[in-house]
Amino acid sequence: MLTNVEYRAGRGALIYTFGGNGVVSWSARYVASPSGVAAEKVAIVGACLLQVDLSDIGESTSAAKLQAPQRISLPADALLTDLVYLDIGSATVQTLAATRSTSVTVSVEPSAQALVVRVRS
C-alpha cells in the first residue's frame, strides 16, 4: 500500500513509501506530455517532464481518487518546478515532475519499503 509521497529538495529525491506486503510495479520515463488519466486532469509546465507510474499498490490512503491532482509544495530553489500526483484508482498512482532544466539525470532506487526517484542537474 502506498502510504506517502514526498519530495526532499536537498537530496533531489522523490520518495514513495509503502506499507504492507507485496510487490509494487513501477515505470519512470520522460514524456512530451502526460499520458493516461493524468493527461485529462493535470496542467503542468516545465523544461522536462518525468512521469512515474506505480501500479499494484493496493488500496491507497488517498481519499481523492479520480478527483483533483495533489500538488506537492516545492521550495523556490528546487530543481523541480512542479510536482503532481494523482490516485487514479485500480491501485494505480501517476506522478508528473516538471524540471527547470532540460539536462537532468534521473536514477531510480527501488526497495521493499520505498521507491526513490532522484532527479539531478
N, C-alpha and C positions, 0 to 999 in steps of 0.2 A: 504494500500500500504506500502511495506517495504521501508523505507527512509534511514536507516543507519544500519550498523553492526560494532560494535567496541568492543575492549577488554580493560577493566580497570584493570591493574595488581594489583594495590593497594587494590582493592575490590575483586579481583579474580572473576570478573564478565564479562561474555559475554553478550552484550546488543544489542538486536534487537529493533529498534524504528519504529513505524508505524504512518502513517497519513491516513486521510480519515475515512470512516465508514465501518462497517462490522466486522466479527469475523475471526480471523486467527487460523487455526488448526495447531497443533504442536505435535511433538513427540521427546523425548530425550532418548537415550539408549546407553549403552556400546556395542561396536561391536568388533569382532575379526579383521574384515577388512571392508572397506567401502562397502556399498551396493547401488544399484540403479545406476544412471548415474555417481555418484561420483566414483564408483568402476572402471569405464573405464577411468576416466580423472585425478584422484588425486593420487599422490605418497606421502604418509605421514607415518612417523615412530615415535613411542613413546611407553612408557611402558603401557599406557592405551589409548584407543581410544573412544571418545564420538562422536556420530553422532546426530545432531539436524536437523530435517526436518521441514520446515514451508510450509504450503500449504494454498491456498485461500488468497494469499497476494495481489491479484490484479496485475496490471502492475507494475513491478519493475522499479526502477530508473536506474538499471544497463544496460549498453549498451553491456555487454559481455555475453549475453545469449548464452548458449550452446557452449561457447568458453572456453578460458583458465580459470582455477580456480583463484580466487582472494586471495592472501595471505595477512594476516593482520600481520604487523610487531609487534614483541613482545620484551620486554626488556629481557636482558640476565638472570635476576634473576626470571623471571615469572615461575609459576608452569607449564604453557603450553610450550611445545617445538615447536609446530607448530599449526597454525590456518588457515584454508582454507574454503572459501565458494564459492559455485557455483550456479549461477542462471540457472536452467535447463529448464526454460520456463514453460508454462502451470501454471503460478502463483505459482511456487514451487522453494524453495531455500534449498540446502543441505549444512550443515556446519560440518566440521570434526575438532575436537580439540584433539591433542595428548598431553599427560601429561608426566612429568618426573618420576612420581611415580605410582605404581600400587594401592596404598592405598589412593584413593581420595574420597571425598564426593561431590555429586552433588545435588543441590537444584534448583528448577525452580519456579520463581515468575512471573506469567502472570498478565497483566493488559490490559486495552483497548489501551494504548499508547505504551506499551513496553513488551517485554519478556526478563526477566533477568535470565540467567543461571549462577549460582555461582559454581565454582569449587574450593574446598579447600582440603588441605592435612590433 
